[in-house]
Amino acid sequence: MRWAAFSCLLVPVVLVVHGTSFGGATAATLGLLAVTAACRALLRQSERAGRATATAPVRTAERIPSGHRGRHSRGRSGTRRVCGGSEPALPHD
């Protein structure tokens, strides 16, 4: 958040030095302050939600079933693996 405060002070100075009017620099500063405040509020809300879910116990219904194999795994249906049996594979020429 220190960088946000620094940029909120630096941006208007740079804008004025490069020829922007004081009104334009003020408007840019106010917009930057609004965006910074919104991001800070969202960040704090996210941190609070993360702490709340980290400390909350997991209910039985929310647990992943033991038969679940993951998103990219092959399930029981549609699995076709060809087994070569006990015969060794022939080398390719």
C-alpha positions in Angstrom: 0.0 0.0 0.0 3.0 2.3 0.3 3.5 2.1 -3.4 -0.1 3.1 -4.0 0.3 6.2 -1.8 3.6 7.0 -3.5 2.0 6.8 -7.0 -1.0 8.8 -5.9 1.4 11.6 -5.0 3.8 11.1 -7.9 1.3 10.9 -10.8 -0.1 14.5 -10.5 3.4 15.9 -10.2 4.5 14.1 -13.4 1.3 15.1 -15.2 1.8 18.8 -14.3 5.5 18.7 -15.3 4.6 17.2 -18.7 2.1 19.9 -19.5 -1.2 18.7 -18.1 -3.4 21.3 -16.5 -3.9 21.4 -12.7 -7.5 20.4 -13.2 -6.6 17.4 -15.3 -4.0 16.3 -12.8 -6.5 16.7 -10.0 -9.1 14.6 -11.8 -6.5 11.9 -12.5 -5.4 12.0 -8.8 -9.0 11.6 -7.6 -9.6 8.7 -10.0 -6.4 7.0 -8.9 -7.4 7.5 -5.2 -10.8 6.0 -5.9 -9.3 2.9 -7.6 -6.7 2.5 -4.9 -9.4 2.7 -2.2 -11.5 0.1 -4.0 -8.6 -2.3 -4.4 -7.6 -1.9 -0.8 -11.2 -2.6 0.3 -11.4 -5.7 -1.9 -8.1 -6.9 -0.7 -9.1 -6.6 2.9 -12.4 -8.4 2.2 -10.5 -11.2 0.5 -8.1 -11.6 3.4 -11.0 -11.8 5.9 -12.8 -14.3 3.8 -9.6 -16.4 3.4 -9.1 -16.4 7.2 -12.7 -17.4 7.8 -12.6 -20.3 5.4 -9.2 -21.5 6.7 -10.5 -21.7 10.3 -13.9 -23.1 9.5 -14.4 -26.8 9.9 -15.2 -28.8 6.8 -18.6 -30.5 7.0 -19.0 -34.0 5.8 -21.2 -33.1 2.9 -18.5 -30.7 1.5 -15.7 -33.3 1.6 -14.5 -34.8 -1.7 -15.6 -38.4 -2.0 -12.8 -40.9 -1.7 -13.6 -42.3 -5.2 -13.0 -38.9 -6.8 -9.9 -39.0 -8.9 -9.5 -35.4 -10.1 -10.4 -33.3 -13.1 -8.1 -34.8 -15.7 -8.2 -38.4 -14.6 -10.0 -41.1 -16.5 -13.1 -42.3 -14.7 -14.5 -45.8 -14.5 -16.7 -45.4 -17.6 -15.1 -45.0 -21.0 -11.7 -46.2 -19.9 -10.1 -48.4 -22.5 -6.7 -49.6 -21.7 -5.3 -52.3 -23.9 -3.3 -54.8 -22.0 -0.6 -56.6 -24.0 -0.8 -59.7 -21.8 2.3 -61.7 -21.0 3.8 -61.5 -24.4 6.7 -59.0 -24.7 6.3 -56.1 -27.1 8.0 -56.4 -30.5 10.7 -53.8 -31.2 9.9 -51.3 -33.9 12.3 -51.2 -36.9 
